[in-house]
């Protein structure tokens, strides 16, 4: 899947390009920018494979942006778009390695044919890199782990993979691993431990680690190997883990090992926790639409759908995602709450259920969520929005303190009664309940991602009485914080009884 950034200061152009991009199965929209400085920031952060760049944009122009990043990202492909065909601009573009120069308005046929040419170019470049040995390990390994173990490769293709990746065995085992309080570095350490015994390949896939062990292993041998690696990682504080192990198969049948590992992972995982985590993340995402930074919301949305797709069969995952988008459409457009609301911008059920695979979903959802973000920003552009945003910012910066409604109202420069009404209307909960949810959300992250004890966590999120913190946590989460920690850190075992807090 090739990642695409669109840079243009005209909203209709952004919408048009994003819409046409939906018909390109191997390209996914990862962001839009409306100025030169915004484009520079997104390029350095997202590192797209392809960038559609308007020339006449606010700040520094498109050619200057390309000049700034060309040396650092020489492999990045740029397509220029402008309303005028000018020879002087084309001359400036040549030394920057610009792939194509398109004159607006750009037809769908021209747009898609340009993407076809970019795809041919990128695939040819990747093959040349493999043949030359330049990055062959990463490129070939990535393609193998992305496709060959989830589809049945032909014998000749499998033989090529074995040769290029130096796989010692004609058989192998697929393992899937979830470390809920760790980043990619922790998975890399596990890969290193597994590689001390066997040839092991690794990549991140849908927020989990995907490992391929090239060896003729029995299932008990593979489980002992993985368990030993996980024990070492837990000692470093990576928290709770869950894994799935497939059977050992020849290369053309590795898709069976992947399927078995996925099923094993689902059977091992507790069903209550992921459902409750999913519910809380949906609530948090809905409340922050139009108020939080769009890029942060995109990251939260991606993490949410990756978790859903990792946990459930794709058909069931699509049904869950239909429900999510119906809620978001109603939040952003009011489409399903009254006859005067905006009509839905797209038919979520029909479009999502027609998607055939994760790649198609990734492309569609990037465009759809970006569209809803823009709708949410417009709906929040009213006199009520600014004081509410100021109050939320104040809470996020001072939630560890004893915040009162009067304090937040002063920060938002409105009366306490007016601010209280805004919270009830926009967030559907009261001011105190909002602060409570934010504190418990922070506490949950500290339990999962730190080695602090419960007293320290209570103080860190603004509760001076640990007993009171315990009661509030149970009210929101449905379990005591020590029970939550035990489930997270030991894989589901709960303590017999909550120990009393020390005085």
Phi and psi in degrees as a GROMACS rama.xvg file:
@    title "Ramachandran Plot"
@    xaxis  label "Phi"
@    yaxis  label "Psi"
@TYPE xy
-93.5393  135.982  UNK-2
-93.8099  133.628  UNK-3
-121.837  134.856  UNK-4
-115.788  135.064  UNK-5
-113.122  127.345  UNK-6
-120.103  114.755  UNK-7
-164.894  143.905  UNK-8
-92.3133  4.45515  UNK-9
-106.722  120.62  UNK-10
-59.4649  -41.7512  UNK-11
-60.7863  -34.0947  UNK-12
-67.9955  -42.7983  UNK-13
-59.6928  -45.8055  UNK-14
-63.9399  -40.6917  UNK-15
-65.0537  -48.1441  UNK-16
-62.2986  -43.9401  UNK-17
-62.7388  -38.4616  UNK-18
-65.4124  -46.6082  UNK-19
-65.6122  -29.3388  UNK-20
-66.1599  -21.5134  UNK-21
-62.6224  -25.8324  UNK-22
-86.7866  3.34366  UNK-23
-106.084  101.651  UNK-24
-62.3258  -30.0869  UNK-25
-99.3193  12.317  UNK-26
-125.915  140.437  UNK-27
-131.247  134.602  UNK-28
-76.5333  125.578  UNK-29
-113.669  -1.53429  UNK-30
168.974  163.932  UNK-31
-133.016  149.875  UNK-32
-135.689  148.999  UNK-33
-117.407  1.04485  UNK-34
-147.397  165.941  UNK-35
-63.7482  -41.5726  UNK-36
-68.8363  -38.0756  UNK-37
-65.1601  -38.4662  UNK-38
-62.9819  -44.2902  UNK-39
-58.6008  -44.1158  UNK-40
-63.6522  -44.2607  UNK-41
-69.2882  -36.872  UNK-42
-61.996  -44.9016  UNK-43
-69.4042  -31.5054  UNK-44
-81.7105  -46.3917  UNK-45
-93.434  -25.6607  UNK-46
50.8877  63.0969  UNK-47
-68.1058  159.766  UNK-48
-81.5974  -33.7727  UNK-49
-135.946  138.515  UNK-50
-132.063  118.98  UNK-51
-83.6661  118.677  UNK-52
-121.341  115.837  UNK-53
-72.5623  147.46  UNK-54
-82.8467  -50.3219  UNK-55
-89.223  85.5928  UNK-56
-123.604  155.631  UNK-57
-59.7124  154.966  UNK-58
79.856  -132.169  UNK-59
-84.4455  145.504  UNK-60
-77.1182  171.76  UNK-61
-59.105  -40.0415  UNK-62
-66.6703  -35.9718  UNK-63
-66.4994  -38.1257  UNK-64
-60.1046  -46.6901  UNK-65
-62.2463  -41.5681  UNK-66
-60.72  -35.5553  UNK-67
-67.2698  -36.3013  UNK-68
-105.035  -7.74992  UNK-69
-59.9369  -41.5494  UNK-70
-71.5379  -37.1722  UNK-71
-76.0369  -34.8347  UNK-72
-124.326  67.1709  UNK-73
-64.1508  -21.6663  UNK-74
-84.566  -11.0279  UNK-75
-68.6183  136.331  UNK-76
-97.4052  131.699  UNK-77
-119.685  133.609  UNK-78
-116.793  120.487  UNK-79
-83.7387  143.573  UNK-80
-134.536  136.504  UNK-81
-152.289  159.135  UNK-82
-82.0861  -11.5556  UNK-83
-132.399  137.509  UNK-84
-89.3672  106.423  UNK-85
-123.694  131.408  UNK-86
-65.5658  -37.3062  UNK-87
-65.2303  -35.439  UNK-88
-70.7977  -39.1232  UNK-89
-61.5388  -39.5598  UNK-90
-62.4746  -41.6976  UNK-91
-66.3607  -29.0881  UNK-92
-77.6708  -29.121  UNK-93
-57.0375  -52.2769  UNK-94
-68.1234  -12.8104  UNK-95
-88.9567  0.570941  UNK-96
71.2557  28.3872  UNK-97
-63.5437  132.961  UNK-98
-74.8265  -40.9866  UNK-99
-151.523  159.575  UNK-100
-130.552  108.49  UNK-101
-111.893  139.85  UNK-102
-102.01  125.342  UNK-103
-75.5186  150.336  UNK-104
-75.028  143.551  UNK-105
-101.228  123.969  UNK-106
-73.0096  159.89  UNK-107
-62.4739  -37.977  UNK-108
-61.5727  -45.1211  UNK-109
-65.1369  -42.0023  UNK-110
-60.6698  -49.6813  UNK-111
-70.1695  -35.5374  UNK-112
-66.7397  -33.4801  UNK-113
-64.4841  -40.3944  UNK-114
-64.5792  -38.2227  UNK-115
-60.7612  -43.1147  UNK-116
-67.6046  -37.6733  UNK-117
-63.6182  -43.0352  UNK-118
-63.1773  -44.1655  UNK-119
-58.7538  -42.6745  UNK-120
-64.4387  -46.2056  UNK-121
-66.0312  -40.051  UNK-122
-68.0692  -39.9681  UNK-123
-64.5486  -40.1535  UNK-124
-64.4548  -37.937  UNK-125
-65.7187  -42.246  UNK-126
-65.2446  -39.3443  UNK-127
-62.8923  -38.745  UNK-128
-63.0544  -40.6907  UNK-129
-62.5382  -46.1777  UNK-130
-64.0628  -35.0729  UNK-131
-83.7653  -8.97356  UNK-132
79.9854  8.01013  UNK-133
-89.5526  100.346  UNK-134
73.3165  19.7001  UNK-135
-64.0589  -37.7119  UNK-136
-61.0414  -49.3989  UNK-137
-66.0602  -44.7904  UNK-138
-67.6347  -50.0685  UNK-139
-67.6718  -40.135  UNK-140
-62.7487  -41.9385  UNK-141
-62.5155  -44.2332  UNK-142
-66.5091  -37.1209  UNK-143
-63.1301  -48.477  UNK-144
-73.0884  -23.8416  UNK-145
-79.5335  -35.2512  UNK-146
-124.851  -46.1258  UNK-147
-66.3665  -30.1564  UNK-148
-88.743  -3.36326  UNK-149
-116.348  -2.23055  UNK-150
-135.131  159.366  UNK-151
-85.9036  105.144  UNK-152
-74.158  153.291  UNK-153
-69.2874  159.444  UNK-154
-55.9706  -41.931  UNK-155
-64.9663  -39.3548  UNK-156
-66.0115  -41.9713  UNK-157
-61.605  -40.5975  UNK-158
-62.4215  -39.4086  UNK-159
-64.8951  -42.5048  UNK-160
-60.7212  -44.2687  UNK-161
-59.1271  -42.0961  UNK-162
-68.9428  -49.0757  UNK-163
-69.1772  -32.2706  UNK-164
-97.1334  2.24903  UNK-165
53.8491  48.2583  UNK-166
-80.3077  121.521  UNK-167
-74.5782  -21.3493  UNK-168
-120.413  151.157  UNK-169
-80.468  -7.17685  UNK-170
-119.434  167.267  UNK-171
-168.399  169.362  UNK-172
-128.16  138.381  UNK-173
-102.068  133.549  UNK-174
-125.807  140.889  UNK-175
-117.193  136.212  UNK-176
-137.008  136.861  UNK-177
-121.613  121.763  UNK-178
-113.536  111.151  UNK-179
-82.7469  -6.77995  UNK-180
-128.84  36.2953  UNK-181
-144.73  155.969  UNK-182
-98.7229  -167.355  UNK-183
-62.9721  -28.3176  UNK-184
-59.1941  -36.8853  UNK-185
-66.2643  -41.0789  UNK-186
-63.5962  -37.5435  UNK-187
-63.5456  -37.6589  UNK-188
-65.0966  -37.948  UNK-189
-66.3274  -41.401  UNK-190
-57.6121  -41.5049  UNK-191
-63.3427  -40.8851  UNK-192
-66.8135  -42.2346  UNK-193
-64.3725  -35.1198  UNK-194
-71.8593  -13.0038  UNK-195
-69.0153  -23.095  UNK-196
-106.284  -39.0088  UNK-197
-139.568  163.289  UNK-198
-69.4536  120.607  UNK-199
-129.985  132.8  UNK-200
-112.606  148.163  UNK-201
-144.874  147.981  UNK-202
-157.233  157.398  UNK-203
-80.3934  135.417  UNK-204
-145.015  115.573  UNK-205
52.7561  50.9296  UNK-206
65.009  19.8881  UNK-207
-138.405  167.341  UNK-208
-91.9019  132.305  UNK-209
-112.842  120.147  UNK-210
-119.177  139.979  UNK-211
-122.617  121.606  UNK-212
-105.524  117.226  UNK-213
-87.7146  90.6881  UNK-214
-169.985  155.5  UNK-215
-88.7019  84.3814  UNK-216
-106.81  141.997  UNK-217
-74.5176  160.573  UNK-218
-61.2763  -42.3648  UNK-219
-64.8579  -32.5007  UNK-220
-67.8499  -42.7458  UNK-221
-64.6971  -40.1822  UNK-222
-67.3627  -40.7971  UNK-223
-63.4958  -39.6753  UNK-224
-63.625  -47.161  UNK-225
-69.3507  -39.8394  UNK-226
-62.0352  -41.1061  UNK-227
-63.1601  -40.9371  UNK-228
-65.0789  -39.902  UNK-229
-68.4509  -37.3258  UNK-230
-60.4749  -40.9717  UNK-231
-65.962  -37.9349  UNK-232
-71.595  -37.8487  UNK-233
-61.4164  -32.3695  UNK-234
-62.7356  -20.9766  UNK-235
-91.4498  3.22782  UNK-236
88.5786  25.4131  UNK-237
-76.827  -7.62268  UNK-238
81.4189  -159.544  UNK-239
-67.5238  146.669  UNK-240
-134.265  160.127  UNK-241
-146.386  142.096  UNK-242
-141.807  162.317  UNK-243
-136.892  139.552  UNK-244
-124.526  130.973  UNK-245
-94.9575  174.383  UNK-246
-76.4689  173.083  UNK-247
-95.8646  123.169  UNK-248
-137.739  160.606  UNK-249
-67.7497  159.779  UNK-250
-47.4658  -51.3757  UNK-251
-64.4631  -12.5682  UNK-252
-113.542  16.9878  UNK-253
-66.2546  -21.6917  UNK-254
-59.0304  -28.7354  UNK-255
-69.3407  -38.34  UNK-256
-64.6621  -40.8528  UNK-257
-62.44  -46.4381  UNK-258
-60.9315  -41.0354  UNK-259
-67.4935  -38.3035  UNK-260
-64.372  -40.1434  UNK-261
-64.3148  -43.8511  UNK-262
-66.1758  -40.134  UNK-263
-62.8566  -41.3654  UNK-264
-62.4699  -44.1027  UNK-265
-64.9117  -36.8822  UNK-266
-70.0088  -32.2232  UNK-267
-77.3746  -30.3319  UNK-268
-75.4383  136.573  UNK-269
-65.2684  135.949  UNK-270
-81.3037  -29.362  UNK-271
-67.5718  -45.6157  UNK-272
-63.0661  -49.4075  UNK-273
-62.6589  -34.2195  UNK-274
-66.5594  -42.0129  UNK-275
-68.7959  -38.8695  UNK-276
-63.408  -40.8651  UNK-277
-61.2209  -43.9751  UNK-278
-62.0717  -45.5222  UNK-279
-65.2024  -38.2862  UNK-280
-68.5828  -35.6317  UNK-281
-65.1908  -43.1531  UNK-282
-60.4071  -46.4906  UNK-283
-63.2444  -40.8096  UNK-284
-64.309  -43.8196  UNK-285
-63.7469  -40.8521  UNK-286
-70.505  -25.2962  UNK-287
-95.8492  -7.59188  UNK-288
-57.9764  125.953  UNK-289
84.4473  -11.5461  UNK-290
-110.358  -37.7596  UNK-291
-88.5573  171.139  UNK-292
-62.1555  129.952  UNK-293
-56.0875  -38.5275  UNK-294
-67.7051  -35.9939  UNK-295
-64.8578  -40.4157  UNK-296
-65.0547  -37.9124  UNK-297
-63.2219  -40.2369  UNK-298
-65.3117  -42.6476  UNK-299
-63.9207  -41.3775  UNK-300
-63.9102  -44.3514  UNK-301
-62.3309  -43.4665  UNK-302
-62.34  -36.8511  UNK-303
-66.8988  -50.3676  UNK-304
-70.6146  -31.8894  UNK-305
-63.8052  -39.3272  UNK-306
-65.1169  -42.3344  UNK-307
-64.0179  -45.4192  UNK-308
-70.2912  -27.2151  UNK-309
-74.732  -31.1497  UNK-310
-86.3496  -36.3401  UNK-311
-116.538  156.045  UNK-312
-53.9962  145.544  UNK-313
-60.5236  -34.2216  UNK-314
-65.1298  -45.207  UNK-315
-67.8996  -39.0715  UNK-316
-59.0668  -41.0218  UNK-317
-62.8524  -38.8544  UNK-318
-63.2196  -41.6218  UNK-319
-63.3844  -39.4471  UNK-320
-72.2429  -28.8874  UNK-321
-60.6892  -47.0219  UNK-322
-59.5758  -42.712  UNK-323
-59.3642  -47.3476  UNK-324
-69.6474  -32.863  UNK-325
-61.7533  -42.5729  UNK-326
-62.885  -45.1452  UNK-327
-66.0024  -39.087  UNK-328
-61.5116  -42.2757  UNK-329
-66.9823  -39.9787  UNK-330
-62.8397  -41.4724  UNK-331
-86.6958  -29.0364  UNK-332
-122.546  -12.8599  UNK-333
64.801  29.0187  UNK-334
-68.8009  -27.8386  UNK-335
-117.3  13.2578  UNK-336
-107.711  -20.8691  UNK-337
-159.816  163.412  UNK-338
-71.601  -17.595  UNK-339
-91.1603  -2.83171  UNK-340
-69.816  163.81  UNK-341
-65.4075  146.431  UNK-342
-66.0876  151.651  UNK-343
-56.8462  136.386  UNK-344
-70.191  -17.8005  UNK-345
-159.278  160.745  UNK-346
-89.4735  95.0499  UNK-347
-58.1276  -48.6681  UNK-348
-62.9076  -49.265  UNK-349
-63.6485  -41.882  UNK-350
-75.488  -41.6833  UNK-351
-70.3316  -45.0732  UNK-352
-67.3087  -18.8554  UNK-353
-82.3927  -11.2126  UNK-354
-70.8035  138.602  UNK-355
-94.6964  -24.8664  UNK-356
-156.346  178.2  UNK-357
-60.9464  -38.594  UNK-358
-61.5345  -44.6429  UNK-359
-63.7099  -41.3527  UNK-360
-62.5589  -43.9011  UNK-361
-59.2822  -43.5071  UNK-362
-66.5143  -47.4218  UNK-363
-65.0256  -45.7203  UNK-364
-68.4787  -32.9267  UNK-365
-61.3309  -44.968  UNK-366
-66.7321  -47.0244  UNK-367
-64.9579  -42.1609  UNK-368
-69.6556  -38.4137  UNK-369
-61.2754  -39.6512  UNK-370
-62.9724  -43.3563  UNK-371
-67.3358  -33.9062  UNK-372
-60.734  -42.2255  UNK-373
-67.5172  -39.4562  UNK-374
-63.6219  -41.6486  UNK-375
-64.2357  -39.9407  UNK-376
-63.1033  -39.5563  UNK-377
-67.2344  -40.8945  UNK-378
-68.3279  -25.0534  UNK-379
-88.6293  -4.17081  UNK-380
-85.2641  66.5803  UNK-381
-137.735  171.216  UNK-382
-58.048  -26.5188  UNK-383
-74.9277  -22.7848  UNK-384
-65.9305  -46.3594  UNK-385
-60.6939  -52.2167  UNK-386
-62.4153  -35.2261  UNK-387
-65.5883  -43.8477  UNK-388
-63.1206  -39.9252  UNK-389
-64.2807  -39.6211  UNK-390
-66.3956  -42.8302  UNK-391
-62.3597  -41.7762  UNK-392
-62.3099  -40.9688  UNK-393
-63.0575  -43.8215  UNK-394
-62.1001  -44.4979  UNK-395
-62.0602  -29.7831  UNK-396
-88.1086  -18.9045  UNK-397
-129.616  19.9612  UNK-398
-66.4089  -17.9211  UNK-399
-79.0913  -9.00976  UNK-400
-100.355  171.88  UNK-401
-80.5363  74.0098  UNK-402
-70.4221  134.929  UNK-403
-113.027  158.324  UNK-404
-56.3763  -38.2552  UNK-405
-65.122  -32.3045  UNK-406
-68.1066  -47.5217  UNK-407
-65.1764  -37.6343  UNK-408
-64.1043  -38.9189  UNK-409
-64.3245  -40.4872  UNK-410
-65.6762  -32.8711  UNK-411
-88.9644  -5.75407  UNK-412
63.3864  39.387  UNK-413
-135.623  173.162  UNK-414
-77.5299  153.494  UNK-415
-58.1141  -39.5291  UNK-416
-64.1712  -41.1368  UNK-417
-65.7886  -42.6143  UNK-418
-65.4978  -39.6205  UNK-419
-59.8408  -41.0404  UNK-420
-65.2669  -38.886  UNK-421
-62.4947  -41.9799  UNK-422
-63.35  -41.4202  UNK-423
-66.1355  -39.1569  UNK-424
-75.6208  -42.3685  UNK-425
-90.5773  -36.9981  UNK-426
-104.721  -8.82128  UNK-427
64.4306  17.1678  UNK-428
-141.091  163.008  UNK-429
-76.7634  169.448  UNK-430
-58.4957  -48.0496  UNK-431
-64.7695  -41.1195  UNK-432
-63.429  -36.4916  UNK-433
-63.1623  -46.1314  UNK-434
-62.1785  -41.7442  UNK-435
-59.2046  -46.5764  UNK-436
-63.5754  -39.6424  UNK-437
-64.4137  -40.9707  UNK-438
-65.2566  -43.7598  UNK-439
-67.6239  -35.7187  UNK-440
-60.4866  -42.6569  UNK-441
-67.1494  -40.2316  UNK-442
-62.1832  -41.9503  UNK-443
-58.4335  -43.3802  UNK-444
-65.2775  -37.4999  UNK-445
-68.2193  -38.8786  UNK-446
-62.3001  -40.4732  UNK-447
-81.5975  -26.5934  UNK-448
-121.231  8.78383  UNK-449
-137.508  173.826  UNK-450
-111.293  23.2562  UNK-451
-72.1887  148.463  UNK-452
-82.0641  174.539  UNK-453
-66.3876  -34.0159  UNK-454
-63.6917  -45.8917  UNK-455
-62.8343  -39.2071  UNK-456
-66.0137  -42.0994  UNK-457
-58.0069  -47.4076  UNK-458
-65.2965  -38.2047  UNK-459
-65.7361  -25.7554  UNK-460
-105.199  10.3107  UNK-461
102.835  12.0765  UNK-462
-108.423  116.828  UNK-463
-82.3375  -17.845  UNK-464
-109.036  105.317  UNK-465
-59.0938  -32.2131  UNK-466
-64.2765  -41.9185  UNK-467
-66.0497  -40.4851  UNK-468
-57.2714  -42.5026  UNK-469
-62.0135  -42.149  UNK-470
-66.1156  -42.733  UNK-471
-66.2781  -40.8106  UNK-472
-60.5192  -44.0375  UNK-473
-65.8434  -36.8473  UNK-474
-63.2617  -40.0574  UNK-475
-81.8511  -44.0118  UNK-476
-96.6625  -14.8755  UNK-477
85.1128  4.9293  UNK-478
-156.462  158.411  UNK-479
-68.6544  154.247  UNK-480
-61.3898  -33.8844  UNK-481
-68.2551  -34.5435  UNK-482
-66.8735  -41.8368  UNK-483
-61.4213  -43.7899  UNK-484
-64.1138  -39.2195  UNK-485
-65.5055  -41.8872  UNK-486
-61.7941  -41.9941  UNK-487
-71.3423  -43.4297  UNK-488
-87.2954  -22.0384  UNK-489
-115.492  5.27865  UNK-490
85.0148  22.9174  UNK-491
121.132  -12.4234  UNK-492
-74.8681  137.234  UNK-493
-112.936  147.913  UNK-494
-67.2266  154.476  UNK-495
-65.2055  -38.0196  UNK-496
-153.723  146.147  UNK-497
-72.2838  123.633  UNK-498
-76.1231  144.33  UNK-499
-67.1425  149.04  UNK-500
-71.1323  146.406  UNK-501
-72.6937  151.09  UNK-502
